[in-house]
Amino acid sequence: MLSLRFPSTTARVLTLLALFNGAAFAAVSCSGSSGETPPGGTAGSGGTAQGGQGGIGGQGGQGGQGGQGGQGGQGGQGGQGGTGGVGGQGGTGGIGGTGGGEAGAGGMSTSTSSSSSSSSSSSSSSSSSSGAGGSEVPDGGELPDVLPDFTDAELAPVTSIDGIPNPLPGVYMDLGPANLNAKFRSLIAFPMRDKAVLEETIANIYNPGHPMFRDYMTADEWMAQHAPPEIDLHLVKIWLESEGFTVPFVATNRLLIEFQGTVARFNEVFQTTLHVFERENPQQGNPPIDVYGTLEPLKVPTWVAQRIGGVITADLAASTTPLTPEGGGIVVQPQTVPTNRQSPAKIAKAYGVDQLYGMGYRGQGMKLGVTVGAMFRYKDLQSFWQSFGIIRDDPVVTYTMEPPSTRYIETTLDVEWAGALAPGATLMVYAGHDARNTSMVYTFNEAIARNEVSVITDSFAHREDSEPAPVRIQYHDSAMQAAALGITVVAATGDSAQIDTPSASPYVTGVGGTRLFWNANGTLAYETNWYASGCGDSLTFLQPTWQAPYVTNVEINAPPRRATSDLAVHASQYAGYYVFYLGQWEPGYGGTSFSSPVFGGLMAVVNHYRAANNLPQAGWLNSILYTNAAVKASFRDITQTDPDGTTPPNKLPKAGWDYPTGWGAPNAMGLALTLP
């Protein structure tokens, strides 16, 4: 697991404060007193007066008869539309105005109000229209070639949400200002529309008693109802290009765009100074990596702040060095597997996948997604699979951004083990350029947005307390779309006995770690927790209703929080997994980096069973996992403690749900028979 072992520290209120009860995240980004609220427009007979604009933190005025409510200030609340008018747009992090009532002469009855997610902080208003100063162009309509004439107020710079790190002891060490001629790459996030409506839709889709049960949305339906307005991305793209940046990548679901340029332009446009920070390498055993950070928040024009969820990453430019040729050949070396090592056959036996294999279910017809940074050697994959008697096709690889220039052992093991557990499934590998946030956040989102697979596994993650809140929230928003589309998203919970992202999201199934003990005759003796299994209480997300009856938080409980793990699979390095990397066998490895692809492969096989029995793919697991007694009973409860290492005393395994193992070890046959 790519987990950072650092102490929890608050670095910047703007980016690390987790807001509760649906409060908008940007509401704390302003300093000073609230702006004065100008009065609403005066209504005349058939008039179209428009309410005034709220100041910073203020509330827009109320529109007159047939008019438009004023626009909320930064962090403020949009004004209320007059009769027949249109509610004003909330400021960045604000609340959309309440729409007008019945249509007046020439008016339009519209509500632009929205409510924040009950389980996460909302990064900005989810108004469905562009703010003042921009044409309201419907998706698919003709887009302007130039920016409209914005008012001085709309052009005024304001502090914006950002996910760019500050110095953080043990995590980010400031090495000083970045070279002005150096290049960068960054992501801008855009808020989805009607997030609260989407949450309600997802709840209905996974409620066995609801008429919408397992009636998954199509990608087109999601785009029409919840994607950010096309005009907003278009205007921001024009602005970025006018400032000298390039915009090479736009996410399929419009939640993200990547822009690139020089550090000098970034500093000037965003009124900040990029610094080089040294960060521990997520590829354990490798030297530290450099990322960009700042000592102060960014500023953008008001009209930009009203349309974006923030600049959420800033990384060094992608390498232009091409991958070296693989060379060599496929090495088939059947392994003699001792009791303290894990082969695909042993893991399949431990978790009931072999029973489905025996019935002919091996994942055929399923597409299993693996999100990775960098690349692997195809010959390593085939050497691994064929050495264990697995005959399967190479994966289909999609480069989500710039082509990778290197290969990682993490990427290799993820693909080897996902493919080993679901030998009949088509492996769809979504590869970012590297393991930095710009690559991994975009790749995770893109794998979901393309809607090509039934299961996605992700083992590239970081401790939640080491990532700014906008990064965590972006993973969560992407996972929400996956749930709506019926995609199962599973992620490693980490190797530090603390909570990681993206598994902290309630819409991601967090796969923790256990330790298998085998008898000499090949039968399973028993299973304990793994002492380093990532688990804990989320800094970001509130406790979902489906988790409330079973979880008593031990780290943060005011208010109650989302907790991980949800389930667990073998992760112990003391009885490690085989890996074939760069032409040779590696010593036994451990970590929840293995647990997630193993469970992802398991679910692809379960989906094969479901398809053969005319059942839809399983989709989001968490709510049913916690509320369906038969599903919970199919898990092997883990109650024994790992004899090695040190399990935190407040996170010991116990009967029922517990932190390190969730509901315990899955049984593929049991899930196939019990999932509704």
N, C-alpha and C positions, 0 to 999 in steps of 0.2 A: 504494500500500500504506500502510495506517495504521501506520507503523512509527516507534518512538521511537528516536532516535539518541543513546543515552546510554551512558556507561561502565559496565562491570560492577562492581557494588559490593554487598557483603553488608550488608543492613540489619538483619535480625533473625534470629537463629539459628532461632527458632521457625518463621518463615514462609519463609525463603529457603534453609535448608540442604537440599540434596538428599541423601536417604539411599539407600544402595546395597544390592544383593543382597537386595532384598525387605524391608529393615528397616522397621518401622512408623514413620511420620513423627512421631507424637506421642511417641515414646519419648524425645525430647530436650527435651520441653516442661516437664519437671519439674526443679526444683532441689533440692539436698540429697541425702542418702543415701536408699537404698531403705527402704521401710517394712518392719517386721518381719512375717513371715508367721505368722499364727495357726495353731494346729494344726488338723488335720482333725477332723470330728465322730467320735464314738465309735459303732461299729456294734453294734447289739443284734440279737437274733433278730427278723427282720422289721422292724428299726428303719428310720427314715428320717432319720438324722442328716445335717445339712448342714455342709459345710466352712466354715470361717471366711473372712472377706473379707480379701484382701491389702491392705496399706497402700499408700501412694503408691510406685509402682514395685515393689511386692511381688507375691507370688504367692498366689492364694487357696488355702485349705486343701483337702484331699481329702475328698470327701463319704463318708459311711459307707454301709453296705449299703442300697441302695435310695434313698440320699440324693442331694443335689445338690452338685456341687463349688462351692466358694466363688467369689465374684466377684473378679476381679483388680482390684487398685487402679489408680489413674490411671497408665497406662503399664505396668501389670503384666500378669500372666498368670493367666487363669482357672484355678481348681483342677480337679483330675481327679475326675470323677464316680465314685462307688463302684460296685460291681457292681449293675447295674440302674439306676444313677443317671444324672444328666444333668450333663455337663461345665459348669462355671461359665462365665459370660460374661467375656471379656477386658475389661480396662479400656480407656479411650480410648487408642487407639494400641497396645493390648496384644494378646495372642495368646489366642484362644479356648481354653477348657479342653478336655482330651481327654475324649471321651465314655466312658461306662461300658461294660462288656463285656456278657455275656449278661444278659437281663432277669431280675431277681429277682422275688420275690413282690410283685406290685403295682408293679413297676418298669418302666422303659421304656429300651430300649437305643438311645441317641442319641449322635451325635458332633456337637459344635458347633464343632470346631476348623476353622480356615481358614488358608491360607497366603497371604502377600502376593504381589502381582504381581512377576514376575521382571524386568519392564521399567520399573517405576515405583515410586515410593514409595507405600505404602498409607496412607491418611489415618486409618484407624481399623479396629477389628476388624470382620470381615464376618460376625459371628455372626448366625444366622438367627432368633434369638428375642430378645424383650425381656429386659432384665436383671432382677435382683431388684427387687421392689417394684412391678412392672407385670404386669398379667395378660397371659398369652401368648394373644392373640387371633389366630386364623388370618385371613389376608387375606379380606375379604368378610364376616367375622363381625361380630357386634354390638359396637360400640365404646362405651366408657364415656363418660358425660357430664361426669365430673369426674375430677380426678387421684386416683390411689390415695394411701393414707397412706404416704408415704415415711419411712424411718428418718432419724434425725439424720445418720447417715453418708452416706446418699444425698442429703440436702439440703445437705451441706457444699459450699461453693464450691471449685472447682478450676480451675486454668489450662486453657483450652481452645485448641485449634488455631484460628487465624484467618488470613484472607487480607487483612486490613486493613493498608494500608501504614504503615511508619514513614518519617520523613524520609530522603531518599536524595539525595545531591548530584547535581544535574543532572537529577533526575527529579521528586522530590516536595519542595517547599519549604514549610516549616511557617509558616503565617500566624497561628497562635495558636488558642486554644480556640474551638470553635464556639458560636454563639448557642444558649442552652439552649432557646429557644422554636422554633428552626428544626426543620424536618422532615427525616427521612432515609428511605432505603429500603435494605434489605440482603437478602442471600441466605444461607440456611443450607443446607449440603450434607448429604446422608445417604449413608452407604457402601452400595454394592451388596452383595448377598449372593454368596458363593462366587465371588469374583473370579478366583481361580486356576483354578477349574473352567471359567469362561467363557473364559479365555485358551486353555485346552486345546481347548475346543469350537471356537473360532475357528480355531485352527491346523489342526484336522481339516477344517473346512468349506472351507479354501483349500488343502488338500493334494490334488492331482490323483490321487494313489494311494490315497486313503482313501475308504471307502464313504460317508462323509458329505459328499463333495466337492460344494460349492454347494447343499447342503441347508440353506438359510438358516432361521434361527429365525423364527417368527412373533412379533409383538409380544406376544401373549398368553403364548406360551411363555417369552419373556424375562421378562415380569412375574412369572410364577409361580415362576421359578427364581432370578431375580437382582435383582428390585426390592427396595428396602428394605421391611421389614415395615410394613404399613399402620398398625399400632398405634403404632409409633415416631413416625411423622409426626403421628398424631392426638394423642398425649400432648404432644409438643413444641408443637403448635399450641394446645392448651388452655393450656399453660403461658404461651406468648407472650401470648395474649389475656388471661389472668389478670393479666399484668403491664402491661396497658394498651396493647398493640400490636394492630395489625390484620394479618391474613394474607390478602391479596387474591389471591395466586396460588400454586398448587401444581402442580408440573410433572407432565405426563402420566405420566412414568416414576417419579415419586416421588423423584427424585434431588435435587430442589431445592424450597424454598419461599421466597417473598418475604414479608418482614414490614416494617411501616412504623410510624412513631411520631415522637415528639419526641426531640431530642438529650438533653434532661434525663432522660427515661426510659431511654434507651440507656445513658447514663453510670451511672445508679443500678443498673440491672439487671445490667449486665455489669462493674460495678466498674472503670470506666475513664473517660477523658475524651476525647471526640472533638475533634480539631483540624481546621481547614480547611487543606488542602494545595493549593498551586497546581501544576498539572501541564501540561506542553506539550500543546496541543490535537492529538489524533490527526487532525483535519481540517486538513491542512497549510495554512498561510497564515492561519489563524484565530487569534484571541487565546487565551491559556492558559485552561484550565478549572479549576474548583475541585472537589475531591473531599474526602472525609473520611478521616482517618488517626488513628493513636494513637501514643503514646509508650511504651505498655506493653501487654502481652497482655490478653485478656479473661478473665473468670472466669464460670463457670456452675455450677449445681448438679451434683453428681457424676452423678446419674441422667440429666441432660441430656447431659453430656459422653460418657456411655456409649452414647448413641444417635445422635449427630450426627458428621458429618465436619468440622464447624466453621462459624463465621460467616465466610464467604469474601469478602464485599464490604460496603462501606458508602458510599453515594453520596447526594448532595443529592437532595431530593425531585424527582419528575418535574414538569415544567411542566404547568400546566393550560390554557395558551393553545392554542386550537384552530388547526389548519392554516389558513392563508389560502387563499381560493379560487384556483384556477389562473388563470382569466382567459385571454384571448387564444385563439388557435386553433392548429391543426396547421400547421407551416411545412414545406413540401416544397421543398427546395433541393438538387437533385442536385449532388454535389461532383466537381470535377476533382481527381483524386488524384495528387499528384506522387510522385516516387520516394522521398522522405523522409517520407511520411505513410502511415498504415495504415488501410485500409478493410476492412469485413467480407469482401469478395471476395478481397482480397490475403491476409488472414490465413487464410481457408479454403484458399486455394491453397498457402500456405506449409506448412500442416500436414496436407495430404491429405484435408481434409474435403470439398473440392469433388468428389473422386472418388466419395464416398458419395452426395453430392447427385445426381450424374449417374446413379446407380443407383436413385434414388427415395427414398433414406434421408435424411430431414431432421429426424428426431426425433419423428415422429408417434406418438402413443400413449404417449410418455414424459412423465414429470413431472420437471422440473428445479428443484431448490430453490436459492434465493439467500437467505442470511442477511444482514441489513442492520440498521443503526441509522438511525432517522428514516425519511424518506419521499422521494418523487420526484414530478415532475409527469407524469401520464399523457401529456399533450400533448408533452412533451419526448421521451418514448420513441417515440411514433408519428412525430414529426418526424424523429428519427434513423433509424428503421427505413425509413420510406417514402422518405426522401431517398436511401437506398441500394437502393431497389427491393425491400425486404423487407415483405411483407404478412403480418402475424401478429396474433393476439389480444393484448389487454392481459393483464398478469399477474393471477393470483389472489393477493390480498394478505391475509395473516393478521397481525393485531396480536397479538403474543405477550403483551404487558403493556398498560400505559397507551398510548392512542393517541399517535403522534408529534405534535410541535408544530412541527417544522421540516423542511426538506429539505436533503439533503447532495449535493454533487457525487459523492462516493464511492458513495453509494447509487445515484445515477442511472447512473453508468458501469458499475457491476456488472450492473445489470439490462439496460441497453442492449446490452452485449456478450455476455452469456449468451444473451439472446434472439436476437441476430444470428447467432450460430454454430449455434444449434439452432432454426431458424425454425418447425419443425413441432411442437416440444415445448410442453407446457403449462408456463408459468413459474409457480412457486409461490414467492412472496416472503414470507419470515418477517421481520417488521419489529419490532424493539425500539423503545422510546421514543426512545433516543438512542444514542450510542456509548460510554457509560460501562460499566464492567464489569458492573454489576447487569443492565443491559439485554442486553449482548452474550453473557455467559455463559449467561443464561437462554434467550435466543433460539436460540443454537447448540444447546443441549440440547433445546429444544422442537421444533425442526425435525426432529431425529432421532427423538425419542420418538413423534411422531405417525405415523411410518412411512408417509408419503404419497408419497415421491419415490424415484427410483432414484439420483439424483446430487445432492449439495449442494456449492455453492461458497461460500467465506467469504474475504472480503478485509479484514475488520476484525480487526486483530491488533496486538500490541505486541511489542517486544523481550522475549525470555524473561527477561533479567536485570532487567527493570523490573517484572515481575509476581511477586507472592508465590507460593510453591510451591502452596498450595491452589487457586489459580486455574488454574494449569497442569494440575494433576492432575484438576480437574473437567472441563476440556476433554477430557482424555485418556479419562476414564471415559465421557463421552458418546459419544466416537468409538468406543470399544469396543462399545457397543450398536449403533452404525451398522454396524460390521463384521459383527456377529452377524446383523443383519437383512438384509444384502446391499446396503447403501447405500454408494455411492462418496462419500467425503468428500475434497474437495480444498481447499487453502488457500494463499493467498499467503505466500511465505517472507519478505517484507519488502524494504525498500529501503536497508538500512544495512550490507550485507555481513556481518551477524551473524544469529544464529538467532532466530526469532520463535516465539510461541505463537499459535494452536494447531498450527501445522505441525510443531512439534517432536515431537508425539505420533507414535509408530510407526503408529498407526491412522489417521493423516491423511496424504494424499499431498501433500508440499510442492512447490509449483510456483514455481520460481525464474525468473530473467529472462535473456533472450538479446537480441541485436540483429540484425535483418534488414537485409541490403543487397541492393537490387534493381538489375537492369540497366534501361537506358532502354526496352528492348522488353518490359518486364513480366515477365521471367524472374528467378528468384532467383539472385543472384550467389553469396552465401555468408552465413554466420551466425556470429556470435561470442558469447561470453558478454556479459552486461551487467555493468559494473563494480560496480554497487551491489546486485546480486542477493543477497537475504538467504540466508545459509548459515552453517553452523557446527556445533559439537558441543553437545549438550543438557546443560544444568545438571541436568536432572530425570530423564531416561530413559536406561536402559542400552542398550547396542548390541544390537539384535535379532539372532538367529542368522542370519537371511537377509541381513543387511547385513555381517556380520563378514568374509566373504572378500574384500570389495571396498573397505572403508573403513579407512584408517589415520588415526585422529584427530590433528588438528594443534593443538587447543586444550586439550582435556581427555582424558586417556587412561588414567586409573587410577581405576576400571576403564573399559574402552572404552564409548563413548557412542553413542547414536542421533545420526546426522548428517543434515543437509539441505544441498542440495535433493535431490529424487527425480527430477525432470525439469524442463524449463524451456521457456518460451514468450516471445516478444518482449515486452520491457518498456522499451526505451530511449526516453527523452524526446527524443533527437536525431533520432528517426524516429517521432514520436509518433502516438498514436491520436486519432481524431476523437471528440468528445463534444459532445452538444447539451444545454445546461443553462440553465434559466430563460429559455427563449425565444431563445437565441442559440448560435452555434457557438463553442466554446472552442478556444484554440490547442492544438497537439499536446501531449498529456499522455503520461507514461510511468509506469512502476512495475509491480510484480507484482500490484497491484490489477487490472490488465487481464489478466495472465497466467492468474490463477485462473478467472475467469468464461469466458475463451476455452476453457481446457481442460475446464471443466465442461460447456460447450455441446458440445464435441467428444465427450465421453463420452456425452452424451445421444444423439447421433447414432449412436455405436457401439452403444449399447444398443438403438436402433431396429433396426439390422442384426441384432443377436443375437436379438431377439424374433421378427423375420421368419424367422429360421432355427432357431426352436425351441430357442434357448439362453437360459439364465437371465441376468438382468442381471449386470454384471461385478462389482459389489460392491467390497470392499476390494482395492486394487491392489498394495500394496507387496510382499508376500511373493512373489507371482508375477512382479512386475516385476523383482525381483532374482534369482530362481532359474530362470526360464524363458528359455532361450537364444534361442528364436525371438522372444519378446516383446522382449527387449533389442535384438535385431538390427533390429527394426522402427524403432528410434529413429535420428535423425540425430546422430551423435556430434559434439559441439562441441569443437574443439581450438584455435581461434584466439581471441586476446585482444582485447577491446574497445579500439579505438584511442583512445577518449576516456575521461576519468575515470581513476581509479587502482584497479585490481583489487588486493586484498591479495596480496602475493607468495606467501603460503602457501596461497592459494586460487585459483590460476590454472587455467584449463581445460586438460584433458589427455585423452589417449585413454582410453576407458572411463569409469567413474564419476568425477565430480569435484564439488567443493563448489558452485560457482555454477550448474551446469546439470544435476547428477545424471547420468542416462543420456543426456541430450541432448534434442533436440526431438522431440516425438511425431509420428507419422504415423497419422491416423485409419484409413485403409484398412489399414495394417499391423496396428494393434491389433485391428481387426475380424476380420482373417484369422488372427491368432496367439493371441489370448487364449483359453485353454482353457475 
